[in-house]
Amino acid sequence: MKLSGGVEWALHCCVVLTAASEPVPAARLALLHDVSPSYLAKQMQALSRADLVKSVQGKTGGYVLTRAASEITVLDVVQAVDGAGPAFVCTEIRQRGPFGTPPQDCTKPCPIARAMAAADEAWRASLREVSVADLVGSVERDSGPEALPGIGAWLDSTAGSRD
């Protein structure tokens, strides 16, 4: 399975938004992560369409999470950015070629489609179990308890300049 880079960017943004005390412009998030502002803005718009973040308008505008980090799952972010469709789409190749199975005999998904569907569901179940708050906890354990507050202070101290 291959996810777009936008998923990584969006997840990082959700994590750091938990540390900010006011809305953060997409340009500020792009600067923090040293990524393309226009591409990051698209990811933030996808998160906004999925109601995971909201855009606050005005001079002190930017993005904030719409709910507690514990209520936003990694799967929510993946689906917001890359869509909710399955990773594997069966094209019924078993019905093709000189030994193709007639469509009327294909009463259940083939073993390959079943295996891929089971893997997709397991993957989704796993991502459904991890929240943005869990990621925040991991960042705190891996980088120290001062990491996110330091980022939050940087985001808040530069908020007045608004990129």
C-alpha positions in Angstrom: 0.0 0.0 0.0 1.3 3.4 -0.9 -0.1 6.6 0.7 0.5 10.0 -0.6 3.0 12.3 1.0 0.1 14.5 1.9 -1.0 12.0 4.5 2.3 12.4 6.4 2.1 16.2 6.1 -1.5 16.3 7.3 -0.8 14.0 10.3 2.2 16.1 11.4 0.0 19.2 11.1 -2.7 17.7 13.3 -0.1 16.8 15.9 1.4 20.3 16.1 -2.0 22.0 16.0 -2.5 20.4 19.4 0.3 22.5 20.8 -0.9 25.9 19.4 -3.1 28.1 21.5 -4.4 30.0 18.5 -5.1 29.4 14.8 -2.1 28.6 12.7 -1.9 29.7 9.0 -1.0 27.0 6.5 2.0 29.0 5.5 3.3 28.9 9.1 2.8 25.1 9.2 4.7 24.8 5.8 7.6 26.8 7.2 7.7 24.7 10.4 7.9 21.5 8.3 10.0 23.0 5.4 7.5 21.8 2.8 5.7 23.4 -0.1 3.1 25.9 1.1 0.8 25.4 -1.8 0.8 21.6 -1.5 0.4 21.8 2.3 -2.5 24.2 1.8 -4.2 21.5 -0.3 -3.8 19.0 2.5 -5.3 21.4 5.0 -8.2 22.1 2.7 -8.8 18.3 2.6 -8.7 18.1 6.4 -11.2 21.1 6.5 -13.6 19.4 4.0 -13.5 16.3 6.3 -14.3 18.6 9.3 -11.1 17.6 11.1 -9.8 21.2 11.1 -11.5 24.5 10.5 -10.2 27.6 9.0 -10.6 30.7 11.1 -10.7 33.8 9.0 -9.3 37.2 9.7 -6.0 38.8 10.6 -5.3 36.2 13.3 -6.7 33.4 11.2 -5.4 30.0 10.4 -6.3 26.4 11.2 -7.4 24.7 14.4 -8.6 21.2 15.1 -12.4 20.8 15.2 -12.4 18.4 18.1 -10.2 16.8 20.7 -7.1 15.1 19.4 -8.4 11.9 21.0 -11.4 12.0 18.7 -9.4 12.2 15.5 -8.0 8.9 14.2 -5.1 8.3 11.8 -7.7 6.7 9.6 -9.8 9.9 9.6 -6.7 11.8 8.3 -5.8 9.1 5.7 -9.3 9.1 4.3 -9.5 12.9 4.3 -6.4 13.2 2.2 -6.3 10.1 0.1 -10.0 9.1 0.0 -12.0 6.4 1.6 -11.9 3.9 -1.3 -10.3 0.5 -0.9 -6.6 0.0 -1.6 -7.4 -2.9 -4.0 -10.1 -2.9 -6.6 -10.9 -6.2 -8.2 -11.3 -6.1 -12.0 -12.6 -9.7 -12.3 -9.6 -10.8 -14.3 -10.8 -14.4 -13.6 -13.5 -13.8 -16.2 -11.0 -13.0 -19.0 -9.0 -15.0 -21.4 -9.5 -18.4 -22.9 -10.2 -20.1 -19.6 -12.2 -17.2 -18.1 -14.9 -18.1 -15.6 -18.4 -17.2 -16.8 -19.8 -14.2 -14.9 -22.8 -16.2 -13.7 -20.4 -18.6 -12.0 -18.7 -15.8 -10.1 -21.2 -15.8 -7.2 -18.6 -14.7 -4.6 -15.4 -12.7 -4.7 -12.3 -14.6 -5.8 -9.8 -15.7 -3.2 -7.5 -12.8 -4.2 -10.2 -10.2 -3.8 -11.1 -11.7 -0.4 -7.5 -11.7 0.8 -7.0 -8.1 -0.3 -10.3 -7.0 1.3 -9.3 -8.7 4.6 -5.9 -7.0 4.5 -7.5 -3.7 3.8 -10.0 -4.1 6.7 -7.1 -5.1 9.1 -5.1 -2.0 8.0 -8.1 0.3 8.5 -8.9 -1.2 11.9 -5.3 -0.7 13.0 -5.4 3.0 11.9 -8.8 3.5 13.5 -7.2 2.5 16.8 -4.6 5.3 16.7 -5.7 8.8 17.5 -3.9 12.1 17.0 -3.6 12.2 20.8 -1.8 8.8 20.7 0.6 10.4 18.2 1.1 13.4 20.5 2.0 11.0 23.3 4.5 9.2 21.1 6.1 12.5 20.2 6.4 13.4 23.8 8.0 10.0 24.7 10.3 10.1 21.7 11.3 13.7 21.7 10.8 14.7 25.3 7.9 16.5 27.0 9.2 20.0 25.9 9.2 19.3 22.2 5.6 20.1 21.4 5.3 23.0 23.9 8.4 24.5 22.2 6.7 24.2 18.8 3.5 25.6 20.2 5.4 28.6 21.6 7.1 29.1 18.3 3.8 29.0 16.5 2.2 31.3 19.0 5.1 33.8 19.1 5.1 34.2 15.3 1.4 34.3 15.0 1.4 38.0 15.1 3.5 38.3 12.0 1.0 36.1 10.0 2.7 34.8 6.9 
